[in-house]
Amino acid sequence: MMSLEAITFDLDDTLWDNRGVMARTETGHYAWLDEALTDWLSRRGESRGRFAERYPLAAYQAARGRLAERFPPRRGDFSWLRERALVELLEAFGLPRSAAWLWASAAMGRFHALRLDVAPHPEVEPLLEELGDRYRLGAITNGNLALHRLALCRHFRVAIAAGEIQAPKPDARPFLAALARLETAPSRALHVGDSWREDVLPALRLGMRAVWIAPDPPPGALPAGVHRLAHVRELPALLTDLT
Ligand SMILES: [Mg+2]
């Protein structure tokens, strides 16, 4: 077996548990917008009622869905969809276009701050530190995180937000881009992720090895080249076995 020289990681639900983060971020930035906008309007002596009463969270989500249908190449660029949906709703609420853009962008600032409030598993920091001495590390995420603001990302030579390059996983392009920038070949690289469809399958198709983070053992045998781990903390032991 070719020796391994690079490892790429999925982030959400691989290096941290993401369920709570998304729920808090989704409701949090919308509630912030509603509050701040109400304040601003009342200070200007305008009364239009409350934004979130006229357009509850479900209306915002529906607006994002419609935009994704209208602009298929953008369907994985969740930040773009959010900001455009906010602008549309704010204009429909009666704000001039320039104010709608300003408020949408302020709400997205709030969104990204909340989205970064992730708690990586405690083992992750020392794990990346140690692996970084032996392998070239990369990150490939479909999530809309401001990666450069995440302290953990200093361990990655390359960090790709696949939605923003309009080729979300399972598209091969973010994997190929990562491999190129890590100056390695698929046969010498391993991808680690929790999604069978978005992490394991595309890595295998390219000829990479794959580690599937899945707490429950699947029925039946896994294809050659795939290893299942219940938790990313088990990765160093597996690498010792592999090499
Ligand atoms: Mg994931």
Residues whose N, C-alpha, C, O or C-beta is under 5 A from the ligand:
A	BS01	MG	D10 L11 D12 D13 T14 D194
